[in-house]
């Protein structure tokens, strides 16, 4: 199965990104600020907006909708 990859460009504000393994175990968090770019390729992740945020999200195609997503509630 192919998963949609995402690139985030932070234009303004702060965003906390929480990273999870494929088996949904928390790994670490990083805070992104204006000017930061991140490529999300594999594994799980969640977002928490820390300051008023402007960002661009770019996904490679074709977009699969929710077909390539596994949603879970972190502990």
C-alpha positions in Angstrom: 0.0 0.0 0.0 1.2 3.5 -0.8 0.7 6.2 1.8 0.2 9.9 1.1 3.3 11.9 2.1 2.8 15.5 3.4 5.1 18.5 3.5 4.2 21.3 5.9 5.6 24.9 5.4 5.2 27.0 8.6 4.6 30.6 7.6 3.6 32.1 11.0 3.2 30.9 14.6 4.1 27.6 16.3 3.0 24.1 15.8 3.8 21.1 18.0 4.2 17.8 16.1 3.9 14.6 18.1 5.5 11.5 16.4 4.3 7.9 16.9 5.7 4.6 15.7 3.7 2.3 13.3 2.4 0.5 16.4 1.1 3.7 17.9 3.8 4.2 20.5 4.7 7.8 21.3 8.2 8.7 20.2 8.9 12.4 20.6 7.6 15.9 19.9 9.1 18.8 18.0 8.0 22.5 17.8 8.0 24.1 14.4 8.1 27.8 13.9 7.9 30.3 11.1 10.3 29.3 8.3 10.4 25.6 9.2 9.6 22.9 6.8 8.8 19.2 7.6 8.3 16.2 5.4 6.0 13.5 6.9 6.6 10.2 5.2 5.8 7.3 7.6 4.5 6.6 11.0 1.9 8.4 13.0 1.7 12.1 14.0 -0.5 14.6 15.6 -0.6 18.3 15.8 -1.2 20.9 18.5 -1.3 24.6 17.6 0.7 26.6 20.1 0.4 30.1 18.5 -1.8 31.6 15.9 -0.7 29.5 12.8 -0.4 30.0 9.1 0.9 27.0 7.2 0.8 25.4 3.8 0.3 21.6 3.4 1.4 19.9 0.2 0.5 16.3 -0.5 1.8 14.2 -3.4 -0.9 12.7 -5.6 -3.1 11.0 -6.3 -4.8 11.9 -3.0 -6.3 8.7 -1.4 -8.7 10.5 1.0 -9.0 8.5 4.3 -8.2 5.2 2.6 -4.5 5.4 3.7 -5.2 6.7 7.2 -5.3 4.9 10.5 -6.7 7.1 13.2 -6.1 6.4 16.9 -6.4 8.1 20.2 -3.0 8.5 21.9 -2.7 7.6 25.6 
